[in-house]
Structure formats: structure tokens, C-alpha cells
Amino acid sequence: MFTGIVAAVGRLAAVSQNNGAALRITAPFRAVKKGESIAVNGACLTVERVVKGGFTVQAVGTTLGRTLIGE
């Protein structure tokens, strides 16, 4: 379980269904890198891509079924 310090708050910018849910998050991070873990609504997800103004992550079926991300 992640118990770190909240450094910033992002916003859900887009969701697409693709073997779970691909989420695009806008956030004021400047140094985020592919492969880093970031807490998204309490679930630790891995950054798949860094995009202008944010990043994308993939939430698999188990994550969607056990968290509020799936709602």
C-alpha cells in the first residue's frame, strides 16, 4: 500500500476501454517518467506514457473491480 506524500492532484482527462481502462490524467508533474508508480484514486498504477500536461496509465480488470476507478 502506498503511504507517500501527496505532491499534486490530477484530473481524469479521458478514458478508453482497452483490456481494462486506459486513463489519461492531466497533472502538474514535470519530471514523471514511464514506468513510475503513481497513486490514482488510491490505487498504485504504472505510468505507460508521458504526454504533454500529464500521463497515461492502464487499469486492468481486477483494479476496476476492486476500486472506484471502475465506476
PDB file of N, CA, C, O and CB in Angstrom:
ATOM      1  N   MET A   1       0.841  -1.179   0.000  1.00  0.00           N
ATOM      2  CA  MET A   1       0.000   0.000   0.000  1.00  0.00           C
ATOM      3  C   MET A   1       0.885   1.240   0.000  1.00  0.00           C
ATOM      4  O   MET A   1       1.848   1.327   0.761  1.00  0.00           O
ATOM      5  CB  MET A   1      -0.956  -0.001   1.215  1.00  0.00           C
ATOM      6  N   PHE A   2       0.553   2.185  -0.850  1.00  0.00           N
ATOM      7  CA  PHE A   2       1.293   3.442  -0.939  1.00  0.00           C
ATOM      8  C   PHE A   2       0.920   4.334   0.233  1.00  0.00           C
ATOM      9  O   PHE A   2      -0.262   4.566   0.486  1.00  0.00           O
ATOM     10  CB  PHE A   2       1.012   4.160  -2.281  1.00  0.00           C
ATOM     11  N   THR A   3       1.911   4.830   0.943  1.00  0.00           N
ATOM     12  CA  THR A   3       1.650   5.727   2.069  1.00  0.00           C
ATOM     13  C   THR A   3       2.474   7.000   1.949  1.00  0.00           C
ATOM     14  O   THR A   3       2.801   7.629   2.956  1.00  0.00           O
ATOM     15  CB  THR A   3       1.954   5.026   3.398  1.00  0.00           C
ATOM     16  N   GLY A   4       2.808   7.378   0.726  1.00  0.00           N
ATOM     17  CA  GLY A   4       3.656   8.543   0.494  1.00  0.00           C
ATOM     18  C   GLY A   4       2.928   9.857   0.632  1.00  0.00           C
ATOM     19  O   GLY A   4       1.753   9.914   0.993  1.00  0.00           O
ATOM     20  N   ILE A   5       3.648  10.894   0.337  1.00  0.00           N
ATOM     21  CA  ILE A   5       3.137  12.256   0.429  1.00  0.00           C
ATOM     22  C   ILE A   5       2.452  12.623  -0.879  1.00  0.00           C
ATOM     23  O   ILE A   5       2.967  12.320  -1.956  1.00  0.00           O
ATOM     24  CB  ILE A   5       4.277  13.258   0.754  1.00  0.00           C
ATOM     25  N   VAL A   6       1.300  13.271  -0.796  1.00  0.00           N
ATOM     26  CA  VAL A   6       0.604  13.744  -1.992  1.00  0.00           C
ATOM     27  C   VAL A   6       1.329  14.989  -2.483  1.00  0.00           C
ATOM     28  O   VAL A   6       1.379  16.006  -1.791  1.00  0.00           O
ATOM     29  CB  VAL A   6      -0.916  14.043  -1.701  1.00  0.00           C
ATOM     30  N   ALA A   7       1.890  14.899  -3.689  1.00  0.00           N
ATOM     31  CA  ALA A   7       2.665  16.010  -4.250  1.00  0.00           C
ATOM     32  C   ALA A   7       1.821  16.890  -5.160  1.00  0.00           C
ATOM     33  O   ALA A   7       2.115  18.074  -5.327  1.00  0.00           O
ATOM     34  CB  ALA A   7       3.862  15.478  -5.019  1.00  0.00           C
ATOM     35  N   ALA A   8       0.770  16.316  -5.754  1.00  0.00           N
ATOM     36  CA  ALA A   8      -0.082  17.074  -6.672  1.00  0.00           C
ATOM     37  C   ALA A   8      -1.385  16.316  -6.865  1.00  0.00           C
ATOM     38  O   ALA A   8      -1.476  15.124  -6.573  1.00  0.00           O
ATOM     39  CB  ALA A   8       0.630  17.313  -8.040  1.00  0.00           C
ATOM     40  N   VAL A   9      -2.371  17.013  -7.352  1.00  0.00           N
ATOM     41  CA  VAL A   9      -3.664  16.406  -7.656  1.00  0.00           C
ATOM     42  C   VAL A   9      -3.899  16.550  -9.148  1.00  0.00           C
ATOM     43  O   VAL A   9      -3.781  17.643  -9.704  1.00  0.00           O
ATOM     44  CB  VAL A   9      -4.825  17.065  -6.831  1.00  0.00           C
ATOM     45  N   GLY A  10      -4.235  15.435  -9.795  1.00  0.00           N
ATOM     46  CA  GLY A  10      -4.510  15.452 -11.227  1.00  0.00           C
ATOM     47  C   GLY A  10      -5.994  15.333 -11.499  1.00  0.00           C
ATOM     48  O   GLY A  10      -6.805  15.187 -10.584  1.00  0.00           O
ATOM     49  N   ARG A  11      -6.333  15.398 -12.780  1.00  0.00           N
ATOM     50  CA  ARG A  11      -7.730  15.252 -13.212  1.00  0.00           C
ATOM     51  C   ARG A  11      -7.809  14.216 -14.319  1.00  0.00           C
ATOM     52  O   ARG A  11      -6.920  14.124 -15.166  1.00  0.00           O
ATOM     53  CB  ARG A  11      -8.314  16.611 -13.697  1.00  0.00           C
ATOM     54  N   LEU A  12      -8.876  13.442 -14.302  1.00  0.00           N
ATOM     55  CA  LEU A  12      -9.113  12.474 -15.360  1.00  0.00           C
ATOM     56  C   LEU A  12      -9.495  13.229 -16.619  1.00  0.00           C
ATOM     57  O   LEU A  12     -10.500  13.940 -16.635  1.00  0.00           O
ATOM     58  CB  LEU A  12     -10.216  11.454 -14.960  1.00  0.00           C
ATOM     59  N   ALA A  13      -8.706  13.084 -17.672  1.00  0.00           N
ATOM     60  CA  ALA A  13      -8.956  13.804 -18.915  1.00  0.00           C
ATOM     61  C   ALA A  13      -9.662  12.934 -19.946  1.00  0.00           C
ATOM     62  O   ALA A  13     -10.453  13.442 -20.742  1.00  0.00           O
ATOM     63  CB  ALA A  13      -7.653  14.323 -19.486  1.00  0.00           C
ATOM     64  N   ALA A  14      -9.387  11.625 -19.945  1.00  0.00           N
ATOM     65  CA  ALA A  14     -10.001  10.736 -20.935  1.00  0.00           C
ATOM     66  C   ALA A  14      -9.922   9.295 -20.446  1.00  0.00           C
ATOM     67  O   ALA A  14      -9.006   8.916 -19.717  1.00  0.00           O
ATOM     68  CB  ALA A  14      -9.308  10.881 -22.317  1.00  0.00           C
ATOM     69  N   VAL A  15     -10.905   8.503 -20.865  1.00  0.00           N
ATOM     70  CA  VAL A  15     -10.940   7.072 -20.566  1.00  0.00           C
ATOM     71  C   VAL A  15     -11.261   6.343 -21.854  1.00  0.00           C
ATOM     72  O   VAL A  15     -12.172   6.737 -22.583  1.00  0.00           O
ATOM     73  CB  VAL A  15     -11.987   6.737 -19.448  1.00  0.00           C
ATOM     74  N   SER A  16     -10.524   5.287 -22.140  1.00  0.00           N
ATOM     75  CA  SER A  16     -10.868   4.431 -23.269  1.00  0.00           C
ATOM     76  C   SER A  16     -10.774   2.986 -22.808  1.00  0.00           C
ATOM     77  O   SER A  16      -9.884   2.625 -22.037  1.00  0.00           O
ATOM     78  CB  SER A  16      -9.933   4.695 -24.497  1.00  0.00           C
ATOM     79  N   GLN A  17     -11.698   2.165 -23.285  1.00  0.00           N
ATOM     80  CA  GLN A  17     -11.739   0.757 -22.911  1.00  0.00           C
ATOM     81  C   GLN A  17     -10.777  -0.014 -23.803  1.00  0.00           C
ATOM     82  O   GLN A  17     -10.881   0.027 -25.029  1.00  0.00           O
ATOM     83  CB  GLN A  17     -13.182   0.185 -23.024  1.00  0.00           C
ATOM     84  N   ASN A  18      -9.831  -0.724 -23.171  1.00  0.00           N
ATOM     85  CA  ASN A  18      -8.826  -1.473 -23.913  1.00  0.00           C
ATOM     86  C   ASN A  18      -8.178  -2.460 -22.947  1.00  0.00           C
ATOM     87  O   ASN A  18      -7.217  -2.115 -22.260  1.00  0.00           O
ATOM     88  CB  ASN A  18      -7.758  -0.518 -24.562  1.00  0.00           C
ATOM     89  N   ASN A  19      -8.703  -3.700 -22.889  1.00  0.00           N
ATOM     90  CA  ASN A  19      -8.214  -4.682 -21.917  1.00  0.00           C
ATOM     91  C   ASN A  19      -8.205  -4.094 -20.511  1.00  0.00           C
ATOM     92  O   ASN A  19      -7.211  -4.201 -19.794  1.00  0.00           O
ATOM     93  CB  ASN A  19      -6.802  -5.162 -22.297  1.00  0.00           C
ATOM     94  N   GLY A  20      -9.282  -3.492 -20.131  1.00  0.00           N
ATOM     95  CA  GLY A  20      -9.408  -2.751 -18.879  1.00  0.00           C
ATOM     96  C   GLY A  20      -9.785  -1.328 -19.237  1.00  0.00           C
ATOM     97  O   GLY A  20     -10.702  -1.107 -20.028  1.00  0.00           O
ATOM     98  N   ALA A  21      -9.094  -0.374 -18.670  1.00  0.00           N
ATOM     99  CA  ALA A  21      -9.368   1.030 -18.990  1.00  0.00           C
ATOM    100  C   ALA A  21      -8.050   1.787 -19.086  1.00  0.00           C
ATOM    101  O   ALA A  21      -7.226   1.744 -18.173  1.00  0.00           O
ATOM    102  CB  ALA A  21     -10.299   1.679 -17.922  1.00  0.00           C
ATOM    103  N   ALA A  22      -7.867   2.476 -20.199  1.00  0.00           N
ATOM    104  CA  ALA A  22      -6.716   3.359 -20.366  1.00  0.00           C
ATOM    105  C   ALA A  22      -7.149   4.737 -19.880  1.00  0.00           C
ATOM    106  O   ALA A  22      -8.146   5.277 -20.359  1.00  0.00           O
ATOM    107  CB  ALA A  22      -6.212   3.401 -21.872  1.00  0.00           C
ATOM    108  N   LEU A  23      -6.417   5.304 -18.942  1.00  0.00           N
ATOM    109  CA  LEU A  23      -6.763   6.590 -18.349  1.00  0.00           C
ATOM    110  C   LEU A  23      -5.709   7.623 -18.718  1.00  0.00           C
ATOM    111  O   LEU A  23      -4.510   7.379 -18.585  1.00  0.00           O
ATOM    112  CB  LEU A  23      -6.896   6.473 -16.812  1.00  0.00           C
ATOM    113  N   ARG A  24      -6.168   8.777 -19.182  1.00  0.00           N
ATOM    114  CA  ARG A  24      -5.244   9.894 -19.398  1.00  0.00           C
ATOM    115  C   ARG A  24      -5.494  10.892 -18.286  1.00  0.00           C
ATOM    116  O   ARG A  24      -6.612  11.375 -18.111  1.00  0.00           O
ATOM    117  CB  ARG A  24      -5.434  10.557 -20.822  1.00  0.00           C
ATOM    118  N   ILE A  25      -4.450  11.196 -17.538  1.00  0.00           N
ATOM    119  CA  ILE A  25      -4.529  12.077 -16.378  1.00  0.00           C
ATOM    120  C   ILE A  25      -3.771  13.364 -16.679  1.00  0.00           C
ATOM    121  O   ILE A  25      -2.620  13.323 -17.114  1.00  0.00           O
ATOM    122  CB  ILE A  25      -3.959  11.383 -15.107  1.00  0.00           C
ATOM    123  N   THR A  26      -4.416  14.505 -16.449  1.00  0.00           N
ATOM    124  CA  THR A  26      -3.688  15.771 -16.530  1.00  0.00           C
ATOM    125  C   THR A  26      -3.216  16.103 -15.125  1.00  0.00           C
ATOM    126  O   THR A  26      -3.983  16.030 -14.165  1.00  0.00           O
ATOM    127  CB  THR A  26      -4.583  16.928 -17.128  1.00  0.00           C
ATOM    128  N   ALA A  27      -1.957  16.464 -15.018  1.00  0.00           N
ATOM    129  CA  ALA A  27      -1.368  16.752 -13.707  1.00  0.00           C
ATOM    130  C   ALA A  27      -0.156  17.649 -13.886  1.00  0.00           C
ATOM    131  O   ALA A  27       0.494  17.619 -14.931  1.00  0.00           O
ATOM    132  CB  ALA A  27      -0.972  15.443 -12.970  1.00  0.00           C
ATOM    133  N   PRO A  28       0.149  18.445 -12.872  1.00  0.00           N
ATOM    134  CA  PRO A  28       1.259  19.393 -12.979  1.00  0.00           C
ATOM    135  C   PRO A  28       2.635  18.782 -12.705  1.00  0.00           C
ATOM    136  O   PRO A  28       3.522  19.470 -12.199  1.00  0.00           O
ATOM    137  CB  PRO A  28       1.033  20.525 -12.033  1.00  0.00           C
ATOM    138  N   PHE A  29       2.824  17.507 -13.030  1.00  0.00           N
ATOM    139  CA  PHE A  29       4.132  16.878 -12.846  1.00  0.00           C
ATOM    140  C   PHE A  29       5.036  17.244 -14.016  1.00  0.00           C
ATOM    141  O   PHE A  29       4.607  17.209 -15.169  1.00  0.00           O
ATOM    142  CB  PHE A  29       3.996  15.336 -12.720  1.00  0.00           C
ATOM    143  N   ARG A  30       6.263  17.588 -13.730  1.00  0.00           N
ATOM    144  CA  ARG A  30       7.212  17.903 -14.797  1.00  0.00           C
ATOM    145  C   ARG A  30       8.245  16.796 -14.980  1.00  0.00           C
ATOM    146  O   ARG A  30       8.817  16.658 -16.061  1.00  0.00           O
ATOM    147  CB  ARG A  30       7.916  19.222 -14.502  1.00  0.00           C
ATOM    148  N   ALA A  31       8.483  16.019 -13.954  1.00  0.00           N
ATOM    149  CA  ALA A  31       9.558  15.036 -14.028  1.00  0.00           C
ATOM    150  C   ALA A  31       9.064  13.591 -13.991  1.00  0.00           C
ATOM    151  O   ALA A  31       9.852  12.686 -13.718  1.00  0.00           O
ATOM    152  CB  ALA A  31      10.519  15.260 -12.902  1.00  0.00           C
ATOM    153  N   VAL A  32       7.790  13.356 -14.257  1.00  0.00           N
ATOM    154  CA  VAL A  32       7.272  11.991 -14.239  1.00  0.00           C
ATOM    155  C   VAL A  32       7.883  11.214 -15.409  1.00  0.00           C
ATOM    156  O   VAL A  32       8.088  11.756 -16.496  1.00  0.00           O
ATOM    157  CB  VAL A  32       5.709  11.982 -14.317  1.00  0.00           C
ATOM    158  N   LYS A  33       8.170   9.921 -15.156  1.00  0.00           N
ATOM    159  CA  LYS A  33       8.807   9.090 -16.176  1.00  0.00           C
ATOM    160  C   LYS A  33       8.012   7.813 -16.391  1.00  0.00           C
ATOM    161  O   LYS A  33       7.334   7.329 -15.485  1.00  0.00           O
ATOM    162  CB  LYS A  33      10.253   8.757 -15.780  1.00  0.00           C
ATOM    163  N   LYS A  34       8.104   7.274 -17.604  1.00  0.00           N
ATOM    164  CA  LYS A  34       7.484   5.998 -17.927  1.00  0.00           C
ATOM    165  C   LYS A  34       8.006   4.943 -16.946  1.00  0.00           C
ATOM    166  O   LYS A  34       9.201   4.876 -16.660  1.00  0.00           O
ATOM    167  CB  LYS A  34       7.777   5.588 -19.409  1.00  0.00           C
ATOM    168  N   GLY A  35       7.080   4.119 -16.437  1.00  0.00           N
ATOM    169  CA  GLY A  35       7.443   3.054 -15.513  1.00  0.00           C
ATOM    170  C   GLY A  35       7.319   3.415 -14.045  1.00  0.00           C
ATOM    171  O   GLY A  35       7.387   2.534 -13.188  1.00  0.00           O
ATOM    172  N   GLU A  36       7.138   4.695 -13.736  1.00  0.00           N
ATOM    173  CA  GLU A  36       6.980   5.100 -12.338  1.00  0.00           C
ATOM    174  C   GLU A  36       5.591   4.725 -11.834  1.00  0.00           C
ATOM    175  O   GLU A  36       4.642   4.648 -12.616  1.00  0.00           O
ATOM    176  CB  GLU A  36       7.215   6.619 -12.178  1.00  0.00           C
ATOM    177  N   SER A  37       5.473   4.493 -10.542  1.00  0.00           N
ATOM    178  CA  SER A  37       4.183   4.209  -9.917  1.00  0.00           C
ATOM    179  C   SER A  37       3.605   5.498  -9.358  1.00  0.00           C
ATOM    180  O   SER A  37       4.287   6.265  -8.678  1.00  0.00           O
ATOM    181  CB  SER A  37       4.324   3.140  -8.800  1.00  0.00           C
ATOM    182  N   ILE A  38       2.328   5.716  -9.661  1.00  0.00           N
ATOM    183  CA  ILE A  38       1.627   6.902  -9.176  1.00  0.00           C
ATOM    184  C   ILE A  38       0.291   6.453  -8.609  1.00  0.00           C
ATOM    185  O   ILE A  38      -0.410   5.645  -9.219  1.00  0.00           O
ATOM    186  CB  ILE A  38       1.433   7.965 -10.313  1.00  0.00           C
ATOM    187  N   ALA A  39      -0.060   6.977  -7.445  1.00  0.00           N
ATOM    188  CA  ALA A  39      -1.346   6.651  -6.838  1.00  0.00           C
ATOM    189  C   ALA A  39      -2.447   7.400  -7.578  1.00  0.00           C
ATOM    190  O   ALA A  39      -2.427   8.627  -7.670  1.00  0.00           O
ATOM    191  CB  ALA A  39      -1.357   7.006  -5.323  1.00  0.00           C
ATOM    192  N   VAL A  40      -3.403   6.647  -8.102  1.00  0.00           N
ATOM    193  CA  VAL A  40      -4.556   7.214  -8.802  1.00  0.00           C
ATOM    194  C   VAL A  40      -5.793   6.760  -8.048  1.00  0.00           C
ATOM    195  O   VAL A  40      -6.151   5.583  -8.077  1.00  0.00           O
ATOM    196  CB  VAL A  40      -4.606   6.770 -10.323  1.00  0.00           C
ATOM    197  N   ASN A  41      -6.443   7.694  -7.373  1.00  0.00           N
ATOM    198  CA  ASN A  41      -7.630   7.387  -6.581  1.00  0.00           C
ATOM    199  C   ASN A  41      -7.368   6.245  -5.594  1.00  0.00           C
ATOM    200  O   ASN A  41      -8.227   5.391  -5.375  1.00  0.00           O
ATOM    201  CB  ASN A  41      -8.797   7.027  -7.501  1.00  0.00           C
ATOM    202  N   GLY A  42      -6.181   6.244  -5.011  1.00  0.00           N
ATOM    203  CA  GLY A  42      -5.834   5.244  -4.014  1.00  0.00           C
ATOM    204  C   GLY A  42      -5.214   3.970  -4.552  1.00  0.00           C
ATOM    205  O   GLY A  42      -4.730   3.150  -3.771  1.00  0.00           O
ATOM    206  N   ALA A  43      -5.214   3.779  -5.856  1.00  0.00           N
ATOM    207  CA  ALA A  43      -4.608   2.589  -6.457  1.00  0.00           C
ATOM    208  C   ALA A  43      -3.275   2.971  -7.099  1.00  0.00           C
ATOM    209  O   ALA A  43      -3.183   3.977  -7.802  1.00  0.00           O
ATOM    210  CB  ALA A  43      -5.564   1.946  -7.510  1.00  0.00           C
ATOM    211  N   CYS A  44      -2.259   2.171  -6.856  1.00  0.00           N
ATOM    212  CA  CYS A  44      -0.944   2.433  -7.439  1.00  0.00           C
ATOM    213  C   CYS A  44      -0.945   1.917  -8.879  1.00  0.00           C
ATOM    214  O   CYS A  44      -1.104   0.719  -9.108  1.00  0.00           O
ATOM    215  CB  CYS A  44       0.199   1.756  -6.596  1.00  0.00           C
ATOM    216  N   LEU A  45      -0.769   2.811  -9.839  1.00  0.00           N
ATOM    217  CA  LEU A  45      -0.748   2.444 -11.251  1.00  0.00           C
ATOM    218  C   LEU A  45       0.578   2.870 -11.864  1.00  0.00           C
ATOM    219  O   LEU A  45       1.216   3.814 -11.397  1.00  0.00           O
ATOM    220  CB  LEU A  45      -1.934   3.088 -12.009  1.00  0.00           C
ATOM    221  N   THR A  46       0.986   2.162 -12.918  1.00  0.00           N
ATOM    222  CA  THR A  46       2.266   2.422 -13.570  1.00  0.00           C
ATOM    223  C   THR A  46       2.082   3.341 -14.763  1.00  0.00           C
ATOM    224  O   THR A  46       1.200   3.118 -15.593  1.00  0.00           O
ATOM    225  CB  THR A  46       2.925   1.113 -14.008  1.00  0.00           C
ATOM    226  N   VAL A  47       2.902   4.362 -14.853  1.00  0.00           N
ATOM    227  CA  VAL A  47       2.860   5.299 -15.978  1.00  0.00           C
ATOM    228  C   VAL A  47       3.268   4.550 -17.245  1.00  0.00           C
ATOM    229  O   VAL A  47       4.360   3.988 -17.319  1.00  0.00           O
ATOM    230  CB  VAL A  47       3.799   6.536 -15.728  1.00  0.00           C
ATOM    231  N   GLU A  48       2.374   4.547 -18.247  1.00  0.00           N
ATOM    232  CA  GLU A  48       2.676   3.907 -19.526  1.00  0.00           C
ATOM    233  C   GLU A  48       3.260   4.885 -20.529  1.00  0.00           C
ATOM    234  O   GLU A  48       4.163   4.543 -21.293  1.00  0.00           O
ATOM    235  CB  GLU A  48       1.427   3.273 -20.100  1.00  0.00           C
ATOM    236  N   ARG A  49       2.741   6.101 -20.520  1.00  0.00           N
ATOM    237  CA  ARG A  49       3.221   7.140 -21.438  1.00  0.00           C
ATOM    238  C   ARG A  49       3.193   8.471 -20.721  1.00  0.00           C
ATOM    239  O   ARG A  49       2.322   8.733 -19.892  1.00  0.00           O
ATOM    240  CB  ARG A  49       2.363   7.197 -22.737  1.00  0.00           C
ATOM    241  N   VAL A  50       4.154   9.298 -21.051  1.00  0.00           N
ATOM    242  CA  VAL A  50       4.149  10.679 -20.576  1.00  0.00           C
ATOM    243  C   VAL A  50       3.674  11.522 -21.747  1.00  0.00           C
ATOM    244  O   VAL A  50       4.236  11.447 -22.840  1.00  0.00           O
ATOM    245  CB  VAL A  50       5.580  11.143 -20.053  1.00  0.00           C
ATOM    246  N   VAL A  51       2.642  12.324 -21.524  1.00  0.00           N
ATOM    247  CA  VAL A  51       2.078  13.182 -22.567  1.00  0.00           C
ATOM    248  C   VAL A  51       2.129  14.627 -22.087  1.00  0.00           C
ATOM    249  O   VAL A  51       2.312  14.888 -20.898  1.00  0.00           O
ATOM    250  CB  VAL A  51       0.612  12.761 -22.919  1.00  0.00           C
ATOM    251  N   LYS A  52       1.967  15.550 -23.007  1.00  0.00           N
ATOM    252  CA  LYS A  52       2.000  16.962 -22.635  1.00  0.00           C
ATOM    253  C   LYS A  52       0.932  17.229 -21.575  1.00  0.00           C
ATOM    254  O   LYS A  52      -0.252  16.976 -21.798  1.00  0.00           O
ATOM    255  CB  LYS A  52       1.783  17.873 -23.881  1.00  0.00           C
ATOM    256  N   GLY A  53       1.352  17.730 -20.444  1.00  0.00           N
ATOM    257  CA  GLY A  53       0.421  18.073 -19.378  1.00  0.00           C
ATOM    258  C   GLY A  53      -0.020  16.919 -18.512  1.00  0.00           C
ATOM    259  O   GLY A  53      -0.913  17.089 -17.682  1.00  0.00           O
ATOM    260  N   GLY A  54       0.581  15.734 -18.674  1.00  0.00           N
ATOM    261  CA  GLY A  54       0.168  14.621 -17.834  1.00  0.00           C
ATOM    262  C   GLY A  54       0.774  13.289 -18.222  1.00  0.00           C
ATOM    263  O   GLY A  54       1.920  13.215 -18.665  1.00  0.00           O
ATOM    264  N   PHE A  55      -0.022  12.223 -18.046  1.00  0.00           N
ATOM    265  CA  PHE A  55       0.476  10.874 -18.293  1.00  0.00           C
ATOM    266  C   PHE A  55      -0.705   9.936 -18.530  1.00  0.00           C
ATOM    267  O   PHE A  55      -1.854  10.299 -18.278  1.00  0.00           O
ATOM    268  CB  PHE A  55       1.347  10.376 -17.105  1.00  0.00           C
ATOM    269  N   THR A  56      -0.414   8.722 -19.017  1.00  0.00           N
ATOM    270  CA  THR A  56      -1.447   7.703 -19.178  1.00  0.00           C
ATOM    271  C   THR A  56      -1.075   6.479 -18.344  1.00  0.00           C
ATOM    272  O   THR A  56       0.101   6.172 -18.145  1.00  0.00           O
ATOM    273  CB  THR A  56      -1.626   7.319 -20.677  1.00  0.00           C
ATOM    274  N   VAL A  57      -2.105   5.795 -17.867  1.00  0.00           N
ATOM    275  CA  VAL A  57      -1.951   4.552 -17.113  1.00  0.00           C
ATOM    276  C   VAL A  57      -3.003   3.571 -17.616  1.00  0.00           C
ATOM    277  O   VAL A  57      -3.968   3.965 -18.272  1.00  0.00           O
ATOM    278  CB  VAL A  57      -2.091   4.794 -15.564  1.00  0.00           C
ATOM    279  N   GLN A  58      -2.811   2.299 -17.306  1.00  0.00           N
ATOM    280  CA  GLN A  58      -3.767   1.259 -17.665  1.00  0.00           C
ATOM    281  C   GLN A  58      -4.280   0.627 -16.386  1.00  0.00           C
ATOM    282  O   GLN A  58      -3.487   0.176 -15.560  1.00  0.00           O
ATOM    283  CB  GLN A  58      -3.124   0.189 -18.601  1.00  0.00           C
ATOM    284  N   ALA A  59      -5.593   0.587 -16.206  1.00  0.00           N
ATOM    285  CA  ALA A  59      -6.212  -0.098 -15.069  1.00  0.00           C
ATOM    286  C   ALA A  59      -6.794  -1.412 -15.585  1.00  0.00           C
ATOM    287  O   ALA A  59      -7.696  -1.404 -16.422  1.00  0.00           O
ATOM    288  CB  ALA A  59      -7.323   0.794 -14.386  1.00  0.00           C
ATOM    289  N   VAL A  60      -6.285  -2.534 -15.091  1.00  0.00           N
ATOM    290  CA  VAL A  60      -6.744  -3.849 -15.540  1.00  0.00           C
ATOM    291  C   VAL A  60      -8.063  -4.203 -14.857  1.00  0.00           C
ATOM    292  O   VAL A  60      -8.502  -3.511 -13.939  1.00  0.00           O
ATOM    293  CB  VAL A  60      -5.677  -4.933 -15.249  1.00  0.00           C
ATOM    294  N   GLY A  61      -8.687  -5.286 -15.315  1.00  0.00           N
ATOM    295  CA  GLY A  61      -9.989  -5.692 -14.806  1.00  0.00           C
ATOM    296  C   GLY A  61     -10.053  -5.855 -13.300  1.00  0.00           C
ATOM    297  O   GLY A  61     -11.034  -5.448 -12.678  1.00  0.00           O
ATOM    298  N   THR A  62      -9.029  -6.442 -12.705  1.00  0.00           N
ATOM    299  CA  THR A  62      -9.012  -6.619 -11.249  1.00  0.00           C
ATOM    300  C   THR A  62      -9.049  -5.274 -10.540  1.00  0.00           C
ATOM    301  O   THR A  62      -9.783  -5.103  -9.567  1.00  0.00           O
ATOM    302  CB  THR A  62      -7.768  -7.408 -10.814  1.00  0.00           C
ATOM    303  N   THR A  63      -8.266  -4.324 -11.021  1.00  0.00           N
ATOM    304  CA  THR A  63      -8.255  -2.983 -10.424  1.00  0.00           C
ATOM    305  C   THR A  63      -9.618  -2.327 -10.575  1.00  0.00           C
ATOM    306  O   THR A  63     -10.115  -1.707  -9.635  1.00  0.00           O
ATOM    307  CB  THR A  63      -7.166  -2.103 -11.071  1.00  0.00           C
ATOM    308  N   LEU A  64     -10.223  -2.457 -11.743  1.00  0.00           N
ATOM    309  CA  LEU A  64     -11.539  -1.857 -11.980  1.00  0.00           C
ATOM    310  C   LEU A  64     -12.598  -2.475 -11.075  1.00  0.00           C
ATOM    311  O   LEU A  64     -13.502  -1.778 -10.614  1.00  0.00           O
ATOM    312  CB  LEU A  64     -11.946  -2.024 -13.447  1.00  0.00           C
ATOM    313  N   GLY A  65     -12.493  -3.764 -10.819  1.00  0.00           N
ATOM    314  CA  GLY A  65     -13.476  -4.452  -9.989  1.00  0.00           C
ATOM    315  C   GLY A  65     -13.320  -4.220  -8.494  1.00  0.00           C
ATOM    316  O   GLY A  65     -14.272  -4.408  -7.737  1.00  0.00           O
ATOM    317  N   ARG A  66     -12.131  -3.815  -8.060  1.00  0.00           N
ATOM    318  CA  ARG A  66     -11.866  -3.688  -6.627  1.00  0.00           C
ATOM    319  C   ARG A  66     -11.668  -2.254  -6.159  1.00  0.00           C
ATOM    320  O   ARG A  66     -11.432  -2.021  -4.973  1.00  0.00           O
ATOM    321  CB  ARG A  66     -10.660  -4.484  -6.273  1.00  0.00           C
ATOM    322  N   THR A  67     -11.759  -1.294  -7.064  1.00  0.00           N
ATOM    323  CA  THR A  67     -11.587   0.113  -6.694  1.00  0.00           C
ATOM    324  C   THR A  67     -12.727   0.935  -7.288  1.00  0.00           C
ATOM    325  O   THR A  67     -13.542   0.418  -8.053  1.00  0.00           O
ATOM    326  CB  THR A  67     -10.208   0.654  -7.180  1.00  0.00           C
ATOM    327  N   LEU A  68     -12.776   2.191  -6.939  1.00  0.00           N
ATOM    328  CA  LEU A  68     -13.782   3.094  -7.511  1.00  0.00           C
ATOM    329  C   LEU A  68     -13.413   3.559  -8.917  1.00  0.00           C
ATOM    330  O   LEU A  68     -14.208   4.240  -9.565  1.00  0.00           O
ATOM    331  CB  LEU A  68     -13.969   4.303  -6.608  1.00  0.00           C
ATOM    332  N   ILE A  69     -12.232   3.207  -9.395  1.00  0.00           N
ATOM    333  CA  ILE A  69     -11.827   3.597 -10.748  1.00  0.00           C
ATOM    334  C   ILE A  69     -12.786   3.013 -11.780  1.00  0.00           C
ATOM    335  O   ILE A  69     -13.010   3.617 -12.829  1.00  0.00           O
ATOM    336  CB  ILE A  69     -10.383   3.134 -11.039  1.00  0.00           C
ATOM    337  N   GLY A  70     -13.354   1.843 -11.490  1.00  0.00           N
ATOM    338  CA  GLY A  70     -14.257   1.184 -12.428  1.00  0.00           C
ATOM    339  C   GLY A  70     -15.652   1.772 -12.487  1.00  0.00           C
ATOM    340  O   GLY A  70     -16.463   1.336 -13.304  1.00  0.00           O
ATOM    341  N   GLU A  71     -15.955   2.743 -11.651  1.00  0.00           N
ATOM    342  CA  GLU A  71     -17.311   3.316 -11.641  1.00  0.00           C
ATOM    343  C   GLU A  71     -17.415   4.544 -12.498  1.00  0.00           C
ATOM    344  O   GLU A  71     -18.487   5.141 -12.595  1.00  0.00           O
ATOM    345  CB  GLU A  71     -17.732   3.656 -10.236  1.00  0.00           C
TER     346      GLU A  71
END
